[in-house]
């Protein structure tokens, strides 16, 4: 009996030993399989059961395979900040056959050279950009540059420090490796389809994938500003995709499984096998039906009528449809493990897109259905902000890249990037607090304005027009200070008697016209009223204008308005100073504006526009109105005015009026050429005080002097 029990116990022990051995083997294989998956260069499609396992999106490819010696570069280790007292960019002289090889590369170089960052002097440069076309390093591409010289031969290379290299395509069939086929040294790489394995966070920059046809300037506005509009918030289709289905190679696994999501109602997953020369030989049993369904739907129509657009990886991690979805206000659903979204250093993509793990493919439809309507509305609105601010032209993409690099040298607050009008119009010398900017609807404690009067004629008697003007302004309750900007020859000849407000006379002889109009270092208030010495305006008109400005701090508030129109005879934009119901620009002779626009006028304008503004006052008016309209997308506001603001038209010769109009027409068309479009917007809005011109007692009106002759 005891022997039988001993055998039973022994057998049980042996069974337990075998069981635990099997458990150990299975666990080892699981761990080994997970390790191999983590080390894999490409993400493979998993089984249905695996799709329900959670995995952080950022660990899709956890181990860096970068073989270069500079894979640990940081701004501190591989960038000389001491060169960046001012953030200027030098572009190496072009070499025939090696520069501007592709249309996109020509646009990038042109955008830099036409920007306020550009310098032709390498000794004052913070950043250097090689002119060699490094955009396309796919050997099978027509834009591939076979004879790319060694970058180390560049005069200022210095191991690549403080250099920026642009790239759109790296690697080719069959593996499409992310490694570039040339030595980048310690240079910063701005690259599309960036893989987390190769991305040096805080050093490299992830770019969007751009077509060669992407516009250099201007660009197409977001769909919400066109016929499509915002409504309905939930469009006809919940989720859509139309694109290639790869029968082999990278990108095959995910796209081959999209048909699981298709329901032929509100979720459309349309793929085609018809691409590449050998598709017919490799087609599977689904290809015929897929190709027929694919041809039934128009891609542009799907973009315009879908709430969410699926953006799975292609041969590379990036895809053209990411930007196409943004422009169409279709929320991108990125399904590309390891992909670094464009400009993710500054753009908060959680406000405009969904990033999902490829292993959660079958859960995508449930995830997008669970997003509440108010959240979808917020996502769609933010797609337009991001598209219009950073992506709608090559110029915007390049300027965003350079702004990010400048941001590393001179940090700025994060709210600037993800709120309108974005980081491209941020001036680093200005206060980082939201209330100080004109764009944010926040309460400002400032309740005063500064008057700047441009003067070139002596005013030594109390009867002088300038003295009378200052006396009239001094009765304003909100006036902080009067600054007389002397632009005449010799020392200032202005004698202002003691008044209730401080008056300063500033000499600006030898300065540019922009400097003469806005001595910003002297201004202590956000609100600025600019006047010429001939202006005729009383304190009530000023007080009401300031009240209007306080409600519309991001706009130009003017008293004299002109308009622009398309001249079909001359086939150019024309300018009109004739009174009409509509207008599109206000003159600087009497103008309320936010001080911040003065900073942008000085520092953010392209050299061509700044040169244009400095030509004469007429050009300055055009450039200032274009600048504000381009930034805000809003119209100026005209304030009612009692009298003509300067000399009457009868006192000015016809020849002078014609010459002035010709100057404005020439400046307007030059500005349109720089912007790539006319940024001005026509308006019919005029601000009048309550009871203005009403047939009631003057005692009931607050701004009585506005109606006195």
C-alpha positions, 0 to 999 in steps of 0.5 A: 500500500505504501509503495502504491502511494509512493508511486502516485506521489512520485508521478504527481511530482513528475507531472508538476515538474513537466507542467512547470517546465512547459510553462517556463518554455512558453513564457520564454518563447513569449518573452523572446517573441516580444523582444524580437518584435521590439527589435524589428525595423518594421511593425508587422500586423498582429492577430485579432487577439493581439489587437486587444492588447494595449501597447503605448504608441511610442514604443513601436520601435524601441531601439535606435538603429542609427549607425552614425556617430552623432546619433546623440546630438543635442543643441548643447552638444552639436550646436554653437549658440554663441553664434546666435546673437541674432537669428540669421540664416545663410544659404550657400551659393548655388552650384549649377546642376546641384542646387534647386534640382527639384521644384520643391527644393527651389521653393525652399531656398526661395522661401529662406532668401525672401524671409527676414531671417536671411543674411548674405553675410556668413559671419553674422549667420547663426544657421547655415543651409547647404544649397545642394538638393538633398530632398530626395535620396530614393535612388529610383526617383527622377529627382535623385541627385547622383553627384551629391558632393561631400558636405564636408567640403563646404566652407563653413561646415565645421563638422556640420555644426549649426547646419540644417539639412532638408530631406523628404525621402530616404531609402528605396526599395525593398526596405526603405531605410530611414538612414540617409546615404550621406554623412550629415555630421552634426547637422540638424536634419529636417526630414519627412516620415521621421522614425522615432528610432532615428529622431533626435528629439530636441535637435532634429525636426519632423517635416510633413510630406510635401508634393512638388506642386505644393504652393510656394506662397499663399496656398489654399485656405482650409475647407471651413472657409470655402463652400463646405463650411463647418456644418454639419459637424458630423459629415455624411461619412464617419471614416474614410480612406482611399488609396493603394493596397500594397501586395508586398513589401513595407506597408502591406500588412495594415492596408491589406486588413482595412477591408475589415472596417468597411461597412459600405455605409458610413465607413468606406475603406477603398483600396486598389491593387492597380499600381506598379507594373507587376500588380496583375501577376501578384493580385489576390482574390480580393483585388478585382472587387476592391478595384471596382469599388475604388473607382466608384468614389471620388477622393476629393468628395470623400475628403469633403464629406468625411468626419475622420480620414484614416491615414495609415502608413504607406511605403514610408511612415508619412503620407501625403493624405495627412495634410490633405485631410487637415486642409479638408477639415477631416480629422486625421486618424494616424495609423503609423507606429513610430511616426513622428508627427510634423512639428510635434515639438510645438504643435499639440496634435491631440487637439487636431488628430487621433494617433492610434497603434496599428495593432488597434486597427479593428478598434478604430471604428469604435474609437471614432464613434465614441468621440462626442460631437463637441470634441469632434467640432473642436478637432475639426476647427483646430485642423484649420488653424494648424493647416492655415498657420503652418502647412498651406504653403512651402513658405509656411513650412520653412518659416515654421522650421526656422521659428522652431530653431529660433525658439530653442535659442530664445524660448517662447511660451507654448500657448503661442503655437496652438492658438491663432494666429500661431507662432510665426508672428511671435516677436521674442522681445515682446512680453510673453503674457497673453493679455499683452498680445492683440490677438487674445480676447483677454482683459487688459488692465491698460486703459490709456493710449499714446499719441505719436505725431510725425512733424517736419515743420516748425511749431514755435507759436501757440497758434501753430496747427501742431500746438493746437492739435496737441492742446485738443488731444490733451483734454482726452481722459485716457491719453498717457503721453504725446510723442512728437516725432521730428523728421525735419532737417536740423534740430527739433523746432517745437515748443509745446507749452505746459499741459496736463499730459507729458509731451516729448519731442524725439528726433529721428533724422536719418532713420527709415520711414518705418522708424520715423512713424513708430519709435516703439522703444518710447511707447509704454502703452499697447494702444497707439494713435498715430497722427500727422501734423496736418490732422484735424481731430478733436478729443471726442473723436479720439475718445470714441476711436479708443473705445472702439479699439478697446473692443477690437484690439487686433484690428486697425481703427482708422478714420479715413478709408480707401478700397482696392479692386481688380482693374480688368483693363490693366489686369492688375489691382487698383486703388480708389480713394473715392467715398464708397460703401465698402473699404479695405484699408485705412490710412496712417494719417489718423490711425489707432493700432496695437503697439505689437504690430509695430514690432512685427513691421520692424522685425517680421516683414520680409526684406522686400516688404520692409523696403516697400514700406520705407519708400513713402507713406503711401506704401507704408499704408498699404504694407501695414494694412496687408500685414494685419489682414494677413495675420488676422484674416480680419478687416479694418474698422472705420470710425466716423469723423467730423472733418477731412483729416488733412488738406481738402482735395481742392487744395491739392493739385490733380497731378499730385493726386494722380501721382499719389494714387499711382504710388499706391497702385504700384505698392499694392501690386508689389505687396500682392506679388510678395504675399502670392495673393491679395491679403486685404478684405473688403468691409462695410462696417463703420463704427458710430456712437449711439445717437450719432446724427440722430435728431435729438438733443445734443445734451443726450449724446456722449460724444457731442463734438463729433457732430460739430463743424 
